[in-house]
Amino acid sequence: MFGALIVGLTLRLEDIFRRDFWYDEAFTGIAVRENFSGLLEMIKQDVHPPLYYFSLKIFVELFDYSVFGIRLWSLIFGMASIITVFFLSKKLFGLRSAVFASFAAALSPFAVQYSAEGRMYSMFVFFILLAVYFFVIGLKEKKSNGFLWSGFFVGLSSLSHYMGLIMLPIFYLAYLGWKIIEEKNLESSINKESLKKLFLNFIPSKKMVFGLIIFGLIFSFWVPN
């Protein structure tokens, strides 16, 4: 993993200094110079939710709103994503696959570009990866805190980019498939009892519902906007 981090950091730092700001990055740079009330009004007119802009504003004040400071915030999440890919792959497929996956994440042209760009995509991907990681813990280890943390990070991802909302039906379908495969006692013949068991598999567990509630609590405040 450390080798992947070194490769990833080298490529991303080079990309930070190689390109000029493009239009959307310029919008980011202008927006974070506003005070928080002005920034909120700008975000309401934009097509993206507020978490990236607000967190970036706090961070980039340390760098006097420089291009490097704005892009560094994305770089941090890009590097953290490499680490998350490693541990997610290790939990799913083992150490060898985790090493390969971390290098793939470090070398991915898309990942490199978005980790060196003053936009919310790198933050969004990091939160999605964490949501998937904890969702896998909830499925494999049957720990309620896995689903709770998954709901928490889906909420943060949705406050970074609305594409995070798509993870809700995806997680449900993954949960449904897992439950059906895991159910070893379903009878091969179709009868009342087997149909009942099949139907119950479509109902999310209480643990998963609690995770959905956590998501709702996080995202609900932005819904009126």
Summary of the structure (lengths in Angstrom):
residues: 225
radius of gyration: 20.3
end to end distance: 40.7
largest distance: 69.1
contacts: 725
relative contact order: 0.11
helix: 80%
strand: 0%
